[in-house]
Amino acid sequence: MSTLSRREKSKCPISYSLDLFGDKWTLLVLRDVILHGKTRFAEFQSSDEKIASNILSDRLRRLGEQGFIAIEKDPSDARQKIYSVTKKGLSLTPVLLEIAAWGASHDGQTGELPHTVERSDSVCSSITNALR
Amino acid sequence: MSTLSRREKSKCPISYSLDLFGDKWTLLVLRDVILHGKTRFAEFQSSDEKIASNILSDRLRRLGEQGFIAIEKDPSDARQKIYSVTKKGLSLTPVLLEIAAWGASHDGQTGELPHTVERSDSVCSSITNALR
């Protein structure tokens, strides 16, 4: 939806946010780049949810256009791209953590937050990179 | 996606949450029932985002099946239904508020949180009803 058409319809901040990231796959890609420090297309594709490559391409492109991630060519292979989270992208961390906290407290199988250590390390790495 | 099929794919709490409410329209309906205290189909339909009636019907039904909202017949008109938030639905308030906070801080037009007073009143009303 364009900014103009949205503006004609709603001035709600929740609506504004959801126009940008109110989509399961967008949020899962953000999870992977922010909390798991993924940087390569194949890494995103390897996530347990098995995102389809066309959907992944679309979401990465949109996230790049909206400034949530930076997209650069791989200096060692021009056909490959390197994705990294930006400061704007990192500002979504509290949203992701609230969603994670809700899931962990309502689903017995995820209650142990199995990726806690991995996430912790990756968040530090993502923050360090975004602030460079 | 069924619980079984999801379990085969991912144990991530974010993925679990997004399978339930990782959709723009679902979250907007939750906003309306939690933060604006809406209870009638026509009230949800009248929101600025102009949700299509078939999508609204679908999301209300799913939210009822998942226990986020209660759906009752209107005692004064059996053709009408009354929707209200449950305790489980209210547990999503922190997620909605994080999304609102992000939108308010990133969009100049929504920065003033124009519905603050209305939301505050409606949240109190929703909590009171859910705890009855």
Interface residues (C-beta under 8 A of the other chain):
Chain A: R7 K9 S10 K11 C12 P13 I14 S15 Y16 S17 L18 D19 G22 D23 K24 L27 L28 R31 L35 S47 D48 E49 K50 K88 S91 L92 P94 V95 L96 E98 I99 A100 A101 W102 G103 A104 S105 H106 D107 Q109 T110 G111 L113 P114 H115
Chain B: R7 K9 S10 K11 C12 P13 I14 S15 Y16 S17 L18 D19 G22 D23 K24 L27 L28 R31 L35 S47 D48 E49 K50 K88 S91 L92 P94 V95 L96 E98 I99 A100 A101 W102 G103 A104 S105 H106 D107 Q109 T110 G111 L113 P114 H115
